[in-house]
Amino acid sequence: MAGLSLDATQLDRYSRHVIMDEVGPEGQAALLNARVLVVGCGGLGSPVVQYLAAAGVGGLTLADDDAVERSNLQRQVVHADADVGRPKVESAREYVEALNPDVAVDARRTRVERSNAAALVEGHDVVVDASDNFPTRYLLNDACRLTGVPLAHGAIYKFEGQVTTLVPDGPCYRCLFPEAPEPGSIPDCATTGVLGVLPGTVGRYRQQRL
């Protein structure tokens, strides 16, 4: 593995990782060499981005085609009031860069489509599905199966959340949900609401499982 040695600043920053036998300097170096794709920089993606960056995951690719709205700020904690109207990936990128200079951020203002899904996923160690729609979830599932990349999935509804990690040689998202529901049959946060802390709880639990 390239770049196994940590400099003095990194040893200080990540000292609570380094002193753990289960992590140590080698484990921290592995995090710094890791690349993670996070699809969605909203409620579910925000806490994942926060804690992956704080932990020192060295390469974060952020994919989202949406812009920050004021109604997002109740739960999407990498964005601030001054970011309203800006692309979420740009707001999230600036947040990460201010938090941890060790992290290289590739911000892509794009929607996951059939034409770009595999190329977007390829080259990453893990993909985090923080999207809010079924078409994207199925596309990420298929792309991860094709490329052999593990997929961390999460979803929220009002007071409830789902978290699962799908590995290449195990069951996939289509195994759990063979068919997408009819459009409009599943309410979203805009119509039913969501407890502000819930995305953070689900997102942080999922990040811990990566």
Secondary structure, 3 states (H helix, E strand, C coil): CCCCCCCHHHHHHCHHHHCCCCCHHHHHHHHHCCEEEEECCCCCHHHHHHHHHHHCCCEEEEECCCECCHHHHHCCCCCCHHHCCCEHHHHHHHHHHHHCCCCEEEEECCCCCCCCHHHHHCCCCEEEECCCCHHHHHHHHHHHHHHCCCEEEEEEEECEEEEEEECCCCCCHHHHCCCCCCCCCCCCHHHHCECCCHHHHHHHHHHHHC
